[in-house]
Every structure is written in C-alpha cells, then in structure tokens.
Amino acid sequence: MFISTAFAQTAPAAADASATSSLMSMLPLVLMFVVLYFIMIRPQMKKQKEHRAMIDALAKGDEVMTAGGLMGRVTQLAEGHLTLEVARGVEVQMQRSAVVQVLPKGTLK
C-alpha cells in the first residue's frame, strides 16, 4: 500500500516531463521551417512579385531580353502575349512571361 501511494504522487510530474520533452522534440522542426522560410521562400516570393510588376509595366517600344536569349523591341502587347521585333521586318510572338529583363533604351541598334 505504501508503494502505490508513492507512484500516485509522482505521476503528475512524469506527465509534465513527457509534455515538455515532446515540445522540445518539435522545436528543431519548427526552427528549421522558420529558417527555410526566411532563406528560401520569402526571397523567391519577392522575386516573383518583382517579375510580375516588370511584366505588367511593359509598354510598346521597350527593349527586352527573353528567357531564350532573344533581344528585341516590343511592337504589340496583348493580355497574355506580345510581339517582339528581333530584326528589321522580323517579328516573333511570345508569352509575356518569357521576358526576363527590360533593357535600357538604345541598347539595340
């Protein structure tokens, strides 16, 4: 009878210890997610936002470079695509998302 009373008195302390240990085992996982967010996810979201703003700001006459390496002047704009003049009399139609960089005016001769 004496032994069962002793176990009964220490039972709540053991339950608190197991809750604390399970919380401590979750801490590295949460910490890794926070680090991953600030190192990878947040900068990627920022880069996507800047690219979207650049694509939305395209105007007729802008000189651009595409993901395929084509450089040309924008001659026509539509909602999802644009027409790019790559040489005198040569026009190529492509998606707006293919534009990766807007070049300074006068880059193309």
N, C-alpha and C positions, 0 to 999 in steps of 0.2 A: 504494500500500500504506500509506503514511503517513496518508492521509486516512481510510481506513476504520477505522484504529485510533483516530483522534480521535473519530469518531462513536460507536464502540463504547464509549468511555469516558464519554461524556455521555448515553448512552441511559438508564441508570437514574435520573439526575437529572431527565430530562424526564418519565419515568413518574411520579415522585413529585410533580412540579409539576402534572400533569394530575389526579392523585387529589386533591390539595389544592384545586385550582380547582373540581372537581366537588362537593367537600364544601362549599366556600364558596358555591356557587350554590344548594345545598339549604338553607342556613342561613336565608335570608329566609322560605322556605316554612314551615319548622319554627317559626320565630319568630312568624309570622302565626297559625299554628294554636294556639300556646300563648296568645297574646293573645286570640284568639277564644274559646278555652275559658274563660278567666277573666272575660271581659267578657259573654259571651252564654250559653254552655252551662251553666256552673255555677250562675249565679243562677236560670236557668229551672228547673233540676232542683230547686233549693232551694224555689222557689215551688210546684212540683208536689207536693213532699213535704209542705209545709205545708197545701196544699189537701186532699190525701188524708187527713191527720190530722184536719182540721176535719170532713170528711165522715164519717169513721169515728166521731167523737165526738158526732155529732148524737144528740139524745135527744128523747123526746116532751115537748112543751111549749116547746121552743126557738123563739124568734122569728128568722126568717131572711129574707134577700133573695135572689131568684133572678137568673139572668142576664137574664131578660126584664123585670126590674123589679118583679115581684110581691113583695109583702111579706106574710108570714103566719106562723101558728103551726103547728108540726109536730104532727099528731094521730096519725098512724100511721107506722111505719117497717117497711120490708121490706129485703131484701138489696140490690136494685138501684134501688128507688124509694121514694118517701114520699108521704104525703097531707098537703096543706097547707091549712089553713083560712084563706081570704083575707078572708072576711066571715062574720058570724053565719049559720050554715047553708049556707055555700058552701064546698065542699071541692074541691080540684084535686089530681089525682095527677100526679106528675112524677118524672123521674130524679133520683137523689141528686146527680149531678154538676152539675145546674143550679144548685145552691145556691152562691152566691159569697161570702156573708157571714152570720155569725151576729150578730144584733143584740143589744144589751143588753136585759135583762129590763125590761118596762114600756114599751118603745118603741111598741108597738101598743096602742091603746086598745080 
